[in-house]
Amino acid sequence: AVTSMDEVTQQNAALVEQAAAAAESLVEQAVGLIETVSAFRLTNSTQLRTIAAPAQLRSTAPNRAITSDGLSRENFSFDEAKQAHIKWKNRLIDYIAGRSKEHLDVEKVCRDDQCPLGGWIYGHAQQHARMPAFRELRTAHAEFHESVGHIVRCVQDHNQPEAKRLLGGEFSKTSKRTIAAIDSIEAMV
């Protein structure tokens, strides 16, 4: 009975992940449509107004998705977010050295809305959007994920020396900045 319950739980988690991925895909398609349609002009040379900006659309994506680390985005924890971002260094070291069995997708790791912190930033935390500390966190976190993507791309292009250089430079700076920004916003909220 416990094994059966576990299987059902696993199936439910997979379905939730699929639903979240479908919702994110729909959001991306809506953003693309908005950008495409915004090029059209109406009479009197007025530009077509969009219903929602891309960032607003992203913030409406479901925040209850189960992430790859098994955490629910609705159970956001600053400490877990810090630890997850700190662990990226070791993940990247192993990835660069070829010791990782993990397949990292550049397009996914570059996105700052795929981890629990990103889910919080584009979801529940929008109520803090006017705070300078929030804006710093959003910017630092986006740059962090960009730097991860740069490293992953270098490894996939078989350019380990450049990946190591980025790990010690760009990634190190964005990692420290992101952790500091998490500490700062946590103290304020």
C-alpha positions in Angstrom: 0.0 0.0 0.0 2.9 2.4 0.9 4.6 1.6 -2.4 1.4 2.2 -4.3 0.9 5.5 -2.5 4.5 6.5 -3.3 3.9 5.7 -7.0 0.8 7.8 -7.0 2.6 10.7 -5.3 5.4 10.5 -7.9 2.9 10.5 -10.7 1.2 13.5 -9.2 4.5 15.3 -8.9 5.3 14.6 -12.5 1.9 15.8 -13.6 2.4 19.0 -11.6 5.8 19.5 -13.3 4.3 19.0 -16.7 1.5 21.4 -15.9 4.0 24.0 -14.7 6.1 23.5 -17.9 3.0 23.9 -20.0 2.0 27.1 -18.2 5.5 28.5 -18.6 5.4 27.6 -22.3 2.1 29.4 -22.7 3.5 32.5 -20.9 6.5 32.5 -23.3 4.2 32.2 -26.3 2.0 35.0 -24.9 5.0 37.2 -24.4 6.1 36.5 -28.0 2.7 37.3 -29.3 2.6 40.6 -27.4 6.0 41.6 -28.8 4.9 40.6 -32.3 1.6 42.4 -32.2 3.1 45.5 -30.6 4.8 46.2 -34.0 1.4 46.9 -35.6 0.1 50.4 -35.6 -3.5 51.6 -35.6 -5.0 54.6 -37.3 -3.6 58.0 -36.2 -0.2 56.4 -35.8 -1.0 55.2 -32.3 0.8 52.0 -31.3 -1.2 49.1 -30.2 -1.3 48.9 -26.4 -0.5 45.6 -24.8 -2.7 44.1 -22.1 0.2 43.0 -19.9 3.9 43.5 -20.0 6.1 40.3 -20.3 7.2 40.6 -16.7 3.6 40.8 -15.5 2.8 37.7 -17.5 5.7 35.8 -16.1 4.6 36.7 -12.6 1.2 35.1 -13.2 2.8 31.7 -13.9 1.9 29.1 -11.2 4.1 29.4 -8.2 3.2 26.0 -6.8 5.3 24.0 -9.2 7.6 21.3 -7.8 11.2 22.2 -8.7 14.0 19.8 -9.7 15.2 19.8 -6.1 11.8 18.7 -4.8 10.8 21.9 -3.2 7.5 23.5 -3.7 7.7 27.1 -4.7 5.0 28.0 -2.3 7.2 26.9 0.6 9.9 29.4 -0.2 12.8 29.7 2.3 15.6 32.3 2.1 18.1 29.9 3.7 17.3 27.1 1.2 17.6 29.7 -1.7 21.0 30.7 -0.4 22.2 27.1 -0.1 20.9 26.2 -3.5 22.8 29.1 -5.1 25.9 28.4 -3.1 25.8 24.7 -4.2 26.0 25.9 -7.9 29.8 26.4 -7.5 30.4 22.7 -6.7 27.9 21.6 -9.4 29.8 23.7 -12.0 33.2 22.5 -10.8 32.1 18.9 -11.3 30.4 19.8 -14.6 33.6 21.5 -15.9 35.8 18.6 -14.8 33.4 16.1 -16.4 32.6 14.4 -13.1 28.9 15.4 -13.2 26.2 13.0 -14.5 23.9 16.0 -14.6 22.8 17.3 -18.0 22.6 21.1 -17.8 20.5 22.8 -20.5 21.9 26.3 -21.3 18.4 27.7 -22.1 17.1 26.5 -18.7 20.0 27.5 -16.4 20.1 31.0 -17.9 16.5 31.6 -16.9 16.1 33.3 -13.5 12.6 32.1 -13.0 13.2 28.4 -12.8 14.5 28.0 -9.3 12.5 28.6 -6.0 14.1 32.0 -5.6 13.0 33.0 -9.1 9.5 31.7 -8.4 9.4 33.9 -5.4 10.8 36.9 -7.2 8.3 36.7 -10.1 5.5 35.6 -7.8 4.8 36.4 -4.2 7.6 39.0 -3.9 6.1 41.3 -6.5 4.5 43.1 -3.5 8.1 44.3 -2.7 8.9 45.5 -6.3 9.3 49.1 -5.3 12.0 48.3 -2.7 15.6 49.0 -3.9 16.7 45.8 -2.2 14.2 43.8 -4.2 15.3 45.4 -7.5 19.0 44.6 -6.6 18.0 41.0 -5.8 16.2 40.6 -9.1 19.1 42.1 -11.1 21.8 40.1 -9.2 19.8 36.9 -9.5 19.3 37.3 -13.3 23.0 38.0 -13.8 23.9 34.9 -11.6 21.9 32.7 -13.9 23.3 34.3 -17.0 26.8 33.5 -15.7 25.9 29.9 -15.0 24.6 29.7 -18.6 27.9 31.2 -19.9 29.9 28.5 -18.1 27.6 25.7 -19.2 27.8 26.9 -22.8 31.7 26.9 -22.6 31.7 23.4 -21.3 29.4 22.2 -24.1 31.7 24.0 -26.6 34.6 22.0 -25.1 36.2 25.3 -23.8 37.0 24.3 -20.2 39.7 26.9 -19.8 37.2 29.7 -20.5 34.6 28.0 -18.2 37.2 27.9 -15.4 38.0 31.6 -16.0 34.3 32.5 -15.8 33.8 30.4 -12.7 36.6 32.3 -10.8 35.5 35.7 -12.3 32.0 36.5 -13.5 30.3 33.7 -11.6 32.1 34.4 -8.3 31.1 38.0 -8.4 27.5 37.3 -9.3 27.3 34.6 -6.7 28.5 36.9 -3.9 26.2 39.7 -5.1 23.2 37.3 -5.2 23.8 35.9 -1.7 24.3 39.5 -0.3 21.0 40.6 -2.0 19.2 37.6 -0.5 20.5 38.5 2.9 19.5 42.1 2.4 15.9 41.4 1.3 15.4 38.8 4.0 16.3 41.4 6.6 13.7 43.7 5.2 10.8 41.3 4.6 
